[in-house]
């Protein structure tokens, strides 16, 4: 059961990206350099050293990163307070409600941001929160390796007395989703800077428009059930025909992106949505060049640990696993092999 939630801040607690990009635009404009929000997109979620420093390097603007960050944060505070046409920086839709429910449900909560403490506090203040509203706050300056490494989420989980696999990460950035996967945590990704397809391809377990989409819950158990149901519904939506075929015709199957295998005979599909029985010989055919096959998901009617070990040996390690009950309804989804 899930015992804790680890929150990124930028794009999760507050809609900070356009405000930070504007602050950086002003910063670079003062130095005679014209930049655009697109310049910063590759560094979203990776910390301000990269966010500011890599763009400065791209345009050949000489800066001292610590003093540059201090100036950007001063500008950011003014921009977040409403000094530009963007208005005041708002909390993300549904996040205040979600955090209140999580607190009442007894879930431990940590903030884990690649940003520096000064920027984190500006963000929290804009959203109406205080650091004391959370069980711990981990900022980028506390760890050497930033996202997409999993260090920050591993550290945040341990700081609240939990293992990473007891926690759900809430993220909006590709670097953050990869960091949650690296730490061993499942993740909720909210749409914003990146598309649903991009977030899923980098490891998001579920993708929501915003946290308003998460159902009401009043306990840890209800929260876990809500998360699993969303996973189940979203996987069914992704692979409706494939899943129905598995559940009606096979004891188990594999969803991959290029092959359908029946009785050991590989059949190449044209459009990509496929089903394969869970068979070591068949799965090995799914990769013509001898490398491990890319497997999106594994479905089985009952838990078969030997088959899971077989898939682990033959396929990519980030496949999702779900088990169907005798009545063929989805009971578990998102197990990591």
N, C-alpha and C positions, 0 to 999 in steps of 0.2 A: 504493500500500500504506500502511496505517496505521502510523505510527512512534511515536505517543505517545498517552497517555490523560490527560485532564484531569478531576480529581475534584472535585465539590462535596463538602462535608463533612457538614453537617447532613442527616440522613436517608439518607446514602450511606455514610459511614464509620462513623457512630454514629447510633443511634436517639434523636436529641437532642430532637426536637420536644416530646414530652410533658414532658421534664425542664425545658426552657426555659420552656414554658408554665406549669409549676408554680412555677418561680422567679419568673416575672412575676406570677403570682397572689399569691404571698407579698408581693412588692414592693408591689403595688397594695392588698392587704389592709391593710398597715401604714399606708396613707394613707386608710383608710376606704372603699375602693372595691372592689366585688365584680365580678370579671371571670371569663370562661369561656374554655376553649381555642378555641372557635369565634371569639372576638373577634380572635384572632391569625392565623387561617388565611389571610386575604387577603394577608398580608405575609410568608408563608413564603418564604424564599429572597431577600428583598429587602433584607436587612440589618437590624441592630437599631435603627437610627435610626427606620425606619418601623415595625418590629415593636413597639417600645415606644412611640415617639412618637405614632403614629397612634391607638393605643388610648387613650393618655393624653388626646389631643385629643378623642376620641369621648366620653369620660366627664368631660371638663372638669377633669382632674387636672393642676395646674401642676407641671411638672418642668423641671430643667435637664438636657438629654439626656446630656451626657458624665458627669456625676456619677450620673445614674440608671443608665446602662449599667454603670458601675463597681460600683454596689451590686447590680444584677441579676446580674452575673458572679460576684460573691462568693457570692451565694445559690445561683447555678447550680452552682458548684464543690461546694458542700456537698450539694446535691440529687443531682448526678451521682455523688457519692461514697457515696450510700446513706442520706442522713439522713432520707428520707421513706419512705412506704409503697411508693413506686415501686421501691425497691431501687437497686442500682448500675446506672449507664448502660452497656449492652452495646454491643459493635460490631455492625454490621448483619450478618445471616446471610450467610456466604460471602465477605465482603469481605476478610478476612485471607488466605484461600486465593487469591482472585483477584489481590490485590496481589503475593503471593509469585510466582504464575505469571507475571504481567506483568514483574516484575523479572528473573526467570530468562530470559524470552524476549527481553530486551534492549529492551523498550519504555520510552521516557522517560515519566516520570510527574510531574505537577504537581498541587498542591492549589490550588483557586481558589474561595474562599468570600467571600460578601458580608459575613460576620461580621468582627468586629474580632479582632486577633491574640490578645488575651487569651482570648477564647472559643474560638478555633481550637486553642490549645494545651491547654485543658481537654479538648476533644473528642478530640484525638489521644492524650493521656495516658490517657483512659478506654478507648480502643480498643487500647492497647498499642503505639502508634506514636510516633515522634519526627519532628520536622520534617526531620531529616537523612535519613530513610528515603525522601524524595522529592527530585526534581531541583530543584524550587522550590516556594515557598509564596507565594501572592498572597492578601492579605486585603483586606477592603472599604475600609479606610482608605487604600489605595494608589491608588484610582481614584475620580474624582468621580461618574461615572455608574454606577449599580448595575444589576443584572439588573432588567428583561428586556433592557437594552442588552447588546450582545455584547462590550463593552470588556474585561471581566475574562478572558474566554476567549481573545480575541485576544492580550491582553498575556501571559497564561500560556503560550500556544503559542510566542510569540516569545521568551519568557524561557528556554525549553528548546531554542531553535534550530530550531523548526518553524513551518510555516504552519498556520493553523487547520484547513484542509482535509486536513492530514495527521494530525489528531487525532480521537479519539472522546471525547465528553464523557459522564460518568456523572452523572446528575441524578435528583432525585425531585420537584422542584417545577415548577409551570407557568412561573414567572418564569425558572427556570434552563433549561428546555427552549427557551423563546423566545430566551434569551441565546445558547445554543449555535447555534441556527438563524441568529441575527443575525451571529454570528461566522463562519459558514460551515463549522461542524463538524457531523458527524453525532452522534447521541446515543443512549445507552442510558438509558432511564428505568426506575427501580425503583418499584414500588407502595408506597404508604405513606399520605401525606396526601391524595393525589389518585387518582381512578379511571383505569383504562386508557383509557377513552373521552376523558377530559379531557386526559390526557397526549398521546395521539395527535392530538387536534384542535389542540393547541398546537405540534405539530411533532416529537414523538418518533419516531425511526426504528424502534426496537424497544422493547418494554415487557416487563420481566421481573418475576416475583414478588419475587425478590431475586437476588443475585449467585451463589447456589448453582445457579441455573438455567443459568449460562453454562458451556459444556463445557470440559473440560481442554484446554489448549494449551501448546506448548513453544517456539514461535517466533512472530515477527511474522507470518509467512505463515499459520500455523495460526490465529492470532488473527483475521486478516482473513477467512479462510475461514469460521470459526465465526460471525462477525458477519454475513456475507453470507447464510449458510445460515439463520440465525434470521430475518433480514429476509424471505427468500424464503418460508419456512414460514409466517410470520405473515401475509404478504400473501395467500398461498394460502388460509389459514384465513378471512381477511376476505372474500375475493371468490371462493370456490371455483367457483360456477356461471359467473360472469362470465368468469373466466380461462380455464376450459375451453372456453367458447364462442369466445373470441377465438382461442385456439390452434388450434382445429379449423376455424374458419370465415373468419378474416380475416388479412390480412397485418399489421394493426395495429389497435389499439382504444384507447378512452379510457374509464376508469371514473369516472363522475361520480355526483352524488347525486339527479338528478331526471329524466334523459332517456335514452332509447335511440334511436339514430339508425341507420337502415339505408338505404343507397343515397341519402342526402340527405333522407330523409323522417323528420322528428322524431316520436317516439312518447313521450308522457308516461307514466311508470310510477307506480304507486300506492305501492309500498312502499320505494322509494329505491335499491335495489341495481340498477345499470344497466351497460350496455355501449354504447359508440358507436364506429363506425369512425373511424380517424384521417383526417379530411377537413375542410379548413378551412371549407367551406360548412356542413357538418353541425354542426361545433363551434360556429360562430357562432349557430346556431339554439338552442343550449342555454341562452341567456340572453335571455329575452324582453324585458327592459328595456334592452337594448343595452350592459349592463356586461359585463365579462369573466366568462366562465363559471367556476364553481368546479370544478376538475378534481382528483380525488384521485390518479389514477395514469394513466400512459400505457404501453401494452404494444405491442411490435413484434417481429416475427420476426427482423429484422436491423437494425442501427443505421442510421438514416436521419436525417442531420443536417438536411436540408431540412425534414423533418416536425417535428423538434424545434424549429426556428426558427419554424415555423408555429404550433405549439402555444404557444410562448412569447409570440407576438404576440397570441394570441386568448384565452388562459386565465390563470388565477391563477399566479403565479410559483413557488408552493411544491408543484407537482405532483411526485410520484415517477415515475421512469422505470425500466422494466426491459425487458430484451431476452431473447427466447426463442431457443434454439438451433434448428438444423434439426430435431433430434429432439423439439422442443417442450418441452424441460425448461428451467426457469428458470435463467439464467446470470448475470444482473446485476440488481440491484434497489436502488433508493434513489438513483439519480443525480438530482441537482438540475438542473432546467432553468435 
